[in-house]
Amino acid sequence: MINANDCLCLTDNETIDYAIAHRGDDGIVVIPPRVSHIEPERSYWLLDRAILLPENTTVVLQNCRLKLSDRCRDNFFRTANCGFGFPDPAPIENVHIRGEGLCILEGADHPRATGDSSKLQHNPCPHYPADIIAIDADWVPRERKQSGKLDFWDVHNHSYGTDAGKPDESQYGDWRGIGVLFARARHFSVSGLRIVESHGWGISMEDCSYGRIEKIDFDARMHKEIDGMVMNMENQDGIDIRNGCHHITITDITGQTGDDVIALTAIVPNQETFRPGGSLCSTHVMPNDWSKRERDIHDIIIHNVTAFSYLCWVIRLLPANTNIYNVVIDGVIDARPADSEPVGGTLLLGDGGGYGDNQPESMRGISISNVICASGTAVTLAGYMKDSVISNVVNKNPATPVLNVIRPDGMTNVVTAGLVQAGS
């Protein structure tokens, strides 16, 4: 075991990298509150780039705070097998992040880029329509600015980033905005973290297996006050489980996110241009050659979630030209405050086909139970589900049904029981 404070280097990244490189046979690196002769008044760790985690490494955070600097356009943590220069990441094993006490990962004061790969960066990038009109945003048609009635995408097409307009920098979000990014990791865990104002998704797993994500608290709301103006910060999902993931348990999740709290996104578009691993303008850090990569997500347990999404869903299952199967979702409380606008939803199962084709057997072996809904929609089945169970669901919003099946043939051999509608 090695303590990062015992490694005196010129920068915080160099100090932590040195500790990881010189970890003992047990692979344990302890990161407590920062103590250094360089800027001794600062007790938190300030990162200019991602901390890379090699195989057989356990990082133990102890009541500490790690913050991204305004120079950083990178993750907090990333497995060392992926990123720039890794066109096809090799498998990696036994990688763990464990927080003890209050351990905070916090985004930059002035992020260089936010949002996913579909979001163009802008600075300033107001969140509120009145401010969008006040800066005369060039992406909003003149007639809508004059009427003062903006549409949804006028607000959400762009995302704040100080790299906006810089000719040598990508103008879109990408995998570098993800807080904790693991690729092809086997036997892994991430636990005991509070993730505050991530630049994109909080945690993303690509082609990972046999792991746990637990005791994670999120604090994000799709916008943040920067220099006196509330700026738009898109796609602040909590946890994204992506193509190829299996045998993963997600438990004890709390807080609020801007986008989906937990999303299982097995997306393969109908048409796609090949990208090697580490490509920009993508939230995938792995290559997208689906003739070689596993497409599906399966054998996932989601348990004990008390959280809400500012705009989207608490839990979302999204197969497109893929399958999601053997999933247990049990014990979900949509914690949207009673005095907030009932937007978004609690569970979204599939979609209308905007990401790729929904297959008739794309979701199967799904068990959903013990859910309390409090958002704009409760349980929405927009795709196809078969051989599954939805039970013990309480919907506190009388304006929307407990279960809304969009397609006439959306359910095959699906048992429902104990669906309770407020006011009925």
C-alpha positions as CSV (number, residue, x, y, z in Angstrom):
1,M,0.0,0.0,0.0
2,I,1.2,3.5,-0.8
3,N,-0.1,6.9,0.3
4,A,-0.2,9.6,-2.3
5,N,0.8,12.3,0.2
6,D,4.1,10.4,0.6
7,C,4.9,11.0,-3.0
8,L,6.1,14.6,-3.5
9,C,5.9,15.8,-7.1
10,L,5.4,19.1,-8.8
11,T,1.7,18.6,-9.7
12,D,-1.2,16.6,-8.3
13,N,-1.4,14.5,-11.4
14,E,2.3,13.6,-11.2
15,T,1.9,12.8,-7.5
16,I,-1.0,10.4,-8.0
17,D,0.6,8.9,-11.1
18,Y,3.8,8.3,-9.1
19,A,1.9,6.6,-6.4
20,I,0.1,4.3,-8.8
21,A,3.3,3.4,-10.6
22,H,5.0,2.5,-7.2
23,R,2.1,0.7,-5.6
24,G,3.0,-2.4,-3.7
25,D,2.1,-6.0,-4.4
26,D,-1.3,-5.5,-3.0
27,G,-2.0,-2.8,-5.7
28,I,-3.5,-0.4,-3.2
29,V,-3.1,3.4,-3.6
30,V,-4.5,5.6,-0.8
31,I,-5.6,9.2,-1.7
32,P,-6.5,11.1,1.5
33,P,-7.0,14.9,1.7
34,R,-4.1,16.6,-0.1
35,V,-1.1,17.7,1.9
36,S,1.7,19.4,0.0
37,H,4.4,22.1,0.3
38,I,3.1,23.3,-3.1
39,E,0.0,25.4,-2.6
40,P,-0.2,24.2,1.0
41,E,-3.5,26.0,1.6
42,R,-5.3,23.7,-0.8
43,S,-6.5,20.4,0.7
44,Y,-8.2,19.1,-2.5
45,W,-6.5,17.5,-5.5
46,L,-6.6,19.5,-8.7
47,L,-6.4,17.5,-11.9
48,D,-5.3,18.7,-15.3
49,R,-5.8,15.2,-16.9
50,A,-7.3,11.8,-16.1
51,I,-5.9,9.5,-13.5
52,L,-5.1,6.3,-15.5
53,L,-5.8,3.0,-13.7
54,P,-3.7,0.0,-14.8
55,E,-4.6,-3.7,-14.2
56,N,-4.5,-4.9,-10.6
57,T,-5.0,-1.5,-9.0
58,T,-7.2,-0.4,-6.1
59,V,-7.5,3.3,-5.5
60,V,-8.9,4.1,-2.0
61,L,-10.2,7.6,-1.6
62,Q,-10.4,8.7,2.0
63,N,-12.6,11.8,2.8
64,C,-11.0,13.6,-0.1
65,R,-12.0,15.9,-2.9
66,L,-10.7,15.6,-6.5
67,K,-11.5,18.6,-8.8
68,L,-10.9,19.1,-12.5
69,S,-9.0,22.3,-13.3
70,D,-10.1,24.7,-16.0
71,R,-7.3,23.3,-18.1
72,C,-8.6,19.8,-17.9
73,R,-10.6,18.3,-20.8
74,D,-10.5,14.7,-19.5
75,N,-12.0,12.2,-17.2
76,F,-11.4,11.9,-13.4
77,F,-10.5,8.3,-13.8
78,R,-10.0,6.1,-16.8
79,T,-8.8,2.5,-17.2
80,A,-5.3,2.7,-18.7
81,N,-6.2,0.5,-21.7
82,C,-8.2,3.1,-23.5
83,G,-8.1,6.7,-24.9
84,F,-6.0,8.4,-27.5
85,G,-3.6,5.9,-29.1
86,F,-5.7,2.8,-28.3
87,P,-7.7,1.9,-31.4
88,D,-8.8,-1.4,-30.0
89,P,-8.4,-1.5,-26.2
90,A,-7.1,-4.8,-24.7
91,P,-9.0,-6.4,-21.8
92,I,-8.0,-5.3,-18.3
93,E,-8.7,-7.0,-14.9
94,N,-9.0,-6.2,-11.2
95,V,-9.5,-2.4,-11.3
96,H,-11.2,-0.8,-8.3
97,I,-12.1,2.7,-7.0
98,R,-13.3,2.7,-3.4
99,G,-14.4,5.8,-1.5
100,E,-14.3,5.8,2.3
101,G,-16.1,8.7,4.0
102,L,-17.2,11.7,1.9
103,C,-15.3,11.4,-1.4
104,I,-16.1,14.0,-4.0
105,L,-15.3,14.2,-7.7
106,E,-16.2,17.7,-8.9
107,G,-16.1,19.3,-12.3
108,A,-14.2,22.4,-13.3
109,D,-15.4,25.9,-12.5
110,H,-15.2,26.7,-16.3
111,P,-15.4,23.4,-18.2
112,R,-13.6,23.3,-21.6
113,A,-16.4,21.1,-23.0
114,T,-19.7,19.6,-21.7
115,G,-22.3,17.3,-23.1
116,D,-22.2,14.3,-25.4
117,S,-21.0,14.0,-29.0
118,S,-24.1,15.5,-30.5
119,K,-23.8,18.8,-28.6
120,L,-22.0,21.8,-30.1
121,Q,-20.0,23.8,-27.6
122,H,-20.8,27.5,-27.1
123,N,-19.6,30.2,-24.8
124,P,-21.7,31.7,-23.4
125,C,-24.4,29.1,-23.6
126,P,-27.4,30.2,-21.5
127,H,-29.8,27.8,-20.1
128,Y,-32.8,30.1,-19.7
129,P,-34.7,31.3,-22.8
130,A,-34.6,34.9,-21.8
131,D,-30.8,34.8,-21.7
132,I,-30.6,32.9,-25.0
133,I,-32.6,35.7,-26.6
134,A,-30.5,38.4,-24.8
135,I,-27.3,37.1,-26.3
136,D,-29.0,36.9,-29.8
137,A,-28.0,33.2,-30.1
138,D,-27.2,32.5,-33.8
139,W,-28.8,28.9,-33.6
140,V,-32.3,30.2,-32.9
141,P,-34.4,31.4,-35.8
142,R,-35.2,35.1,-35.7
143,E,-39.0,34.6,-35.6
144,R,-38.7,32.5,-32.4
145,K,-36.4,35.0,-30.7
146,Q,-38.8,37.8,-31.6
147,S,-41.8,35.9,-30.3
148,G,-39.9,34.9,-27.2
149,K,-41.2,31.3,-27.6
150,L,-38.3,29.0,-28.0
151,D,-38.6,25.2,-28.6
152,F,-36.9,22.4,-26.7
153,W,-33.9,22.2,-29.0
154,D,-33.3,25.9,-28.9
155,V,-32.3,25.3,-25.3
156,H,-30.7,21.8,-25.6
157,N,-28.8,21.7,-28.9
158,H,-25.8,23.5,-27.4
159,S,-23.7,23.0,-24.3
160,Y,-21.3,25.2,-22.4
161,G,-17.5,24.9,-23.1
162,T,-14.6,27.4,-23.1
163,D,-13.1,25.5,-26.1
164,A,-16.0,26.9,-28.2
165,G,-14.7,28.7,-31.3
166,K,-11.1,27.5,-30.8
167,P,-9.9,26.2,-34.2
168,D,-7.6,23.5,-32.8
169,E,-10.1,22.0,-30.4
170,S,-13.1,19.7,-31.0
171,Q,-16.3,21.6,-31.0
172,Y,-18.4,18.7,-29.7
173,G,-18.5,16.7,-26.5
174,D,-16.9,13.3,-26.4
175,W,-15.7,10.5,-24.1
176,R,-13.3,12.8,-22.3
177,G,-16.3,14.5,-20.6
178,I,-17.2,11.2,-18.7
179,G,-16.3,11.3,-15.1
180,V,-15.3,7.6,-14.6
181,L,-14.7,5.7,-17.8
182,F,-13.9,1.9,-17.9
183,A,-13.4,-0.1,-21.0
184,R,-13.2,-3.9,-21.3
185,A,-12.7,-4.2,-17.6
186,R,-13.4,-7.5,-15.9
187,H,-13.7,-8.0,-12.2
188,F,-14.0,-4.3,-11.3
189,S,-15.8,-2.1,-8.8
190,V,-16.6,1.6,-8.3
191,S,-18.1,2.6,-4.9
192,G,-18.5,5.3,-2.3
193,L,-18.3,8.5,-4.5
194,R,-20.2,11.7,-4.8
195,I,-20.0,13.1,-8.3
196,V,-20.7,16.8,-8.6
197,E,-21.3,18.7,-11.9
198,S,-19.7,16.2,-14.2
199,H,-18.9,17.5,-17.6
200,G,-21.0,14.7,-19.2
201,W,-22.0,11.3,-17.9
202,G,-20.9,10.5,-14.4
203,I,-19.8,6.9,-15.0
204,S,-19.7,4.9,-18.2
205,M,-18.8,1.2,-18.7
206,E,-18.1,-0.1,-22.2
207,D,-17.8,-3.9,-22.7
208,C,-17.3,-4.5,-18.9
209,S,-18.2,-7.5,-16.9
210,Y,-18.4,-9.1,-13.5
211,G,-18.4,-5.9,-11.5
212,R,-20.2,-3.6,-9.0
213,I,-21.2,0.0,-9.0
214,E,-22.5,1.0,-5.6
215,K,-23.0,3.8,-3.1
216,I,-22.9,6.6,-5.7
217,D,-24.5,10.0,-5.1
218,F,-25.0,12.5,-8.0
219,D,-25.4,16.2,-8.0
220,A,-26.1,17.7,-11.4
221,R,-29.1,19.4,-13.0
222,M,-28.2,20.1,-16.7
223,H,-27.2,23.7,-15.9
224,K,-24.8,25.6,-13.7
225,E,-24.2,29.2,-12.8
226,I,-20.9,30.4,-14.3
227,D,-19.7,34.0,-14.1
228,G,-23.2,35.3,-13.1
229,M,-25.1,33.4,-15.8
230,V,-26.8,30.0,-15.7
231,M,-25.2,28.0,-18.5
232,N,-26.5,24.9,-20.2
233,M,-24.6,21.7,-19.5
234,E,-26.1,18.8,-21.4
235,N,-26.1,15.1,-20.9
236,Q,-25.2,14.8,-17.3
237,D,-26.3,11.2,-17.0
238,G,-25.5,9.3,-13.9
239,I,-24.4,5.7,-14.9
240,D,-24.3,4.4,-18.4
241,I,-23.9,0.7,-19.1
242,R,-23.1,0.2,-22.7
243,N,-22.8,-2.5,-25.4
244,G,-21.1,-5.7,-24.3
245,C,-21.6,-5.2,-20.6
246,H,-22.8,-8.2,-18.5
247,H,-22.9,-9.5,-14.9
248,I,-22.9,-6.1,-13.3
249,T,-24.7,-5.1,-10.1
250,I,-25.7,-1.4,-9.6
251,T,-26.9,-0.6,-6.1
252,D,-27.5,2.2,-3.6
253,I,-27.7,5.1,-6.0
254,T,-28.9,8.5,-4.8
255,G,-29.1,12.2,-5.8
256,Q,-30.1,14.0,-9.0
257,T,-28.8,14.0,-12.5
258,G,-29.4,16.3,-15.5
259,D,-30.1,13.3,-17.9
260,D,-30.9,9.7,-17.1
261,V,-29.8,8.5,-13.7
262,I,-29.1,4.9,-14.9
263,A,-29.2,4.0,-18.6
264,L,-28.5,0.6,-20.3
265,T,-27.8,1.8,-23.8
266,A,-27.1,-1.1,-26.2
267,I,-27.2,1.1,-29.4
268,V,-26.1,0.1,-32.8
269,P,-27.3,2.6,-35.4
270,N,-28.8,1.4,-38.7
271,Q,-25.9,3.1,-40.5
272,E,-22.6,4.1,-39.0
273,T,-19.2,5.2,-40.1
274,F,-16.3,3.2,-38.6
275,R,-14.4,4.9,-35.8
276,P,-11.4,3.4,-34.1
277,G,-11.1,3.5,-30.3
278,G,-10.2,6.9,-28.9
279,S,-11.9,8.9,-31.7
280,L,-13.2,12.3,-31.0
281,C,-16.9,13.3,-31.5
282,S,-18.0,10.1,-29.8
283,T,-19.0,9.1,-26.3
284,H,-17.7,5.6,-27.1
285,V,-14.0,5.2,-26.3
286,M,-14.0,1.8,-28.0
287,P,-14.2,1.1,-31.7
288,N,-17.6,0.6,-33.3
289,D,-16.8,-2.4,-35.5
290,W,-20.0,-4.3,-34.5
291,S,-18.9,-7.4,-36.6
292,K,-16.2,-7.9,-33.8
293,R,-17.7,-6.3,-30.7
294,E,-20.4,-7.7,-28.5
295,R,-23.7,-5.7,-29.0
296,D,-25.9,-6.9,-26.2
297,I,-26.3,-6.1,-22.5
298,H,-27.4,-8.8,-20.1
299,D,-27.4,-10.1,-16.6
300,I,-27.7,-6.8,-14.8
301,I,-29.1,-6.1,-11.4
302,I,-30.3,-2.6,-10.4
303,H,-31.3,-2.3,-6.8
304,N,-32.1,0.4,-4.2
305,V,-32.2,3.6,-6.2
306,T,-33.5,6.8,-4.7
307,A,-32.9,9.6,-7.2
308,F,-34.4,11.7,-9.9
309,S,-33.5,13.2,-13.3
310,Y,-33.8,16.9,-13.9
311,L,-35.2,16.3,-17.4
312,C,-35.1,12.6,-18.4
313,W,-35.6,9.2,-16.7
314,V,-34.5,7.5,-13.5
315,I,-33.9,4.3,-15.4
316,R,-33.8,3.7,-19.1
317,L,-33.3,0.6,-21.2
318,L,-32.4,1.3,-24.8
319,P,-31.8,-1.5,-27.2
320,A,-31.3,-0.6,-30.9
321,N,-30.4,-3.4,-33.3
322,T,-29.4,-5.2,-30.1
323,N,-30.9,-7.1,-27.1
324,I,-31.1,-6.3,-23.4
325,Y,-32.0,-9.4,-21.4
326,N,-31.8,-10.9,-17.9
327,V,-32.2,-7.6,-16.0
328,V,-33.6,-7.2,-12.5
329,I,-34.8,-3.7,-11.4
330,D,-35.9,-3.8,-7.8
331,G,-36.5,-1.0,-5.3
332,V,-36.7,2.3,-7.1
333,I,-38.0,5.6,-5.6
334,D,-38.4,8.4,-8.0
335,A,-37.3,11.2,-5.6
336,R,-38.5,14.2,-7.6
337,P,-39.4,16.9,-5.1
338,A,-43.2,17.5,-4.8
339,D,-42.8,21.2,-5.6
340,S,-40.9,20.6,-8.9
341,E,-42.4,20.5,-12.3
342,P,-43.3,16.8,-13.2
343,V,-41.2,16.4,-16.3
344,G,-39.2,13.4,-17.4
345,G,-40.2,10.0,-16.2
346,T,-39.4,7.1,-14.0
347,L,-38.8,4.1,-16.3
348,L,-38.4,4.2,-20.1
349,L,-38.2,0.8,-21.8
350,G,-37.1,1.1,-25.4
351,D,-37.8,4.0,-27.7
352,G,-39.6,4.9,-30.9
353,G,-36.7,3.8,-33.2
354,G,-34.8,7.1,-33.4
355,Y,-31.5,5.3,-32.4
356,G,-31.9,2.3,-34.6
357,D,-34.4,-0.5,-35.2
358,N,-36.2,-2.0,-32.2
359,Q,-36.4,-5.8,-32.5
360,P,-39.5,-7.8,-31.4
361,E,-37.3,-9.7,-28.8
362,S,-35.0,-6.8,-27.9
363,M,-36.0,-6.8,-24.2
364,R,-36.7,-10.1,-22.6
365,G,-36.3,-11.6,-19.2
366,I,-36.9,-8.3,-17.5
367,S,-38.1,-8.2,-13.9
368,I,-39.3,-4.8,-12.6
369,S,-40.6,-4.6,-9.0
370,N,-41.2,-2.2,-6.1
371,V,-41.1,1.1,-7.9
372,I,-42.5,4.5,-6.8
373,C,-43.0,7.0,-9.6
374,A,-43.3,10.8,-9.2
375,S,-42.4,12.3,-12.6
376,G,-44.1,13.3,-15.8
377,T,-44.5,9.7,-16.8
378,A,-44.3,6.5,-14.8
379,V,-43.4,3.3,-16.7
380,T,-43.3,3.8,-20.5
381,L,-42.8,0.8,-22.8
382,A,-41.9,2.3,-26.1
383,G,-40.2,-0.7,-27.5
384,Y,-40.9,-4.5,-27.4
385,M,-40.8,-6.6,-24.2
386,K,-41.5,-10.3,-23.8
387,D,-41.2,-13.0,-21.1
388,S,-41.1,-10.4,-18.3
389,V,-42.7,-9.1,-15.1
390,I,-43.8,-5.7,-14.0
391,S,-45.1,-5.6,-10.4
392,N,-45.7,-3.5,-7.4
393,V,-45.6,-0.1,-9.1
394,V,-47.1,3.0,-7.4
395,N,-47.6,6.1,-9.5
396,K,-48.0,9.3,-7.5
397,N,-48.9,11.4,-10.6
398,P,-52.6,11.1,-11.3
399,A,-52.2,12.8,-14.7
400,T,-50.4,9.9,-16.3
401,P,-51.0,6.1,-16.3
402,V,-48.9,3.7,-14.3
403,L,-48.0,1.7,-17.5
404,N,-48.1,3.2,-21.0
405,V,-47.5,0.7,-23.8
406,I,-46.8,2.7,-27.0
407,R,-46.9,-0.1,-29.6
408,P,-50.0,-2.3,-30.0
409,D,-47.8,-5.4,-30.0
410,G,-45.3,-4.1,-27.4
411,M,-45.9,-6.8,-24.8
412,T,-45.7,-10.5,-25.3
413,N,-46.0,-12.8,-22.3
414,V,-45.5,-9.9,-19.8
415,V,-47.2,-10.3,-16.4
416,T,-48.3,-7.2,-14.6
417,A,-49.5,-7.1,-11.0
418,G,-50.0,-4.5,-8.3
419,L,-50.0,-1.4,-10.5
420,V,-51.4,1.4,-8.4
421,Q,-52.5,4.8,-9.7
422,A,-52.7,7.8,-7.4
423,G,-56.3,8.9,-7.0
424,S,-57.9,5.7,-8.2
